[in-house]
Amino acid sequence: VVSQHASKITFNFTLQVYTVLPSFLESLPPLVPDGFLSGSVRGQWTRRTAGGCSNNIWSFVQNPQWRIEVPATGLQELLLFLECPDNSLNIRVFQDSVARPEAIRST
C-alpha cells in the first residue's frame, strides 16, 4: 500500500515488480466497500487523557474512548482503521458502554 496520508506534500512514485513466475498486477478494491457506512473521529493524547497501557488499569481508562453501537440484529462485518504514523497502537473492543477496569483484567 502506497499512502500519502502523513506526507505534507504530494509525491510521485513508481512501482516495479519482478518475478520468475507468470503473474499480474491489478488495483485492489476500495478499502471500504460500497454500501458501508463510515465515519471518523480524530483524537489525541494530552496530559489529561494519556492513560498509558493496560499494565496500569486504573490510568488506562483515561485513554480516549469511543462508543460503537451495534444494532440488536448484530453485524456481519466491522472494519476498524487506526492511523497513527510512527507509532504502534492497539485497539481494544469491549462489550459494554465504557472500558471498565474489571473488563480490562479479563482481556
N, C-alpha and C positions, 0 to 999 in steps of 0.2 A: 504494500500500500504506500503510495507516494502521497504525502499530505503537506499542504502549505499552512496548516492550522496555526502553528505557533510562529510562523515566519512573519516578520514585519514588512517584508517586501516580497512580491511575487517573483518566481524564478522559473526558468525553463529547465527541462530535464530530458534525457534520452534513456530509454530502457532498451538494453541489448540482452538477448537471450541466446545462449549457445548450448547445444545438446547433441549427443550422438544418436539419440532416438528420434523417430518421427514425432512431431508434436505441433501444437498450435497455440497461439496466444490470443485471448479474447477478453473483452471487458467483463467485469463481474456485474451481476445485477445490482440495483440500488441497495444500499445498506438497510434502509427502512422500506419494506415492500409497500406497494400501492395499497390503499385501503387501511393502513395502520394509522392510528392517531399518534401524534408526537408532541412533545413539549420539552422544554429545557429549564433548568434552574442554574443560576450562577451562584457560587458561594466562595467563601474564603475563610481562612483561619485568622482569627485575631487573638489578642491576649485573652479575651473573654471566652472565645469559642474553641480554643486549641486544647482539646482534652487528651490528646495523645493516644497511645494504643490501648488495647483491651487488657494489658497486663495490670493496669490500674483501673478497674472497672468503675470506680466512683468518679474519676475525672473523664473517663471515656465517653460517658453520656453527655458531656458538654460539647462534644464534636457536633458540627452541623448535621441535622437530621431532616429528612423529607419523608412525607407520607404518600404512599401509593395506594389508592383504594381499588380493590379488586371486586368486580361485581359478584353477587351471590352465586351466579352460574359458573364462576371461575374464569380462568384464562387458558387458552391453548398455548399461547406464546407470550413472552415478555422479554423485550430486548433492553438492556441497560448499557449505556456507554459512559465511561468515566474518562474524561480527557484532562490530563494533568502532565504536560511535558516536563521532563527532567526529574520526575518523582514517581515512585511506585506507591500506589494506594490500594486499600482493599475496600470492598463493598460488603456490608453485612445486611442481610434481609431478615427482618423479624416478623413474626406473625402476631402483631399487637399494634397498638396505636403509637407507642413510643418504645425506644430501646431501653428497657429497664435493666438495672444491674443483675437482677436474678436471671433474666433471659440470656445475658452475655455469658454467664457461667456455664450454661448448658450448650453453647455452640462449639 
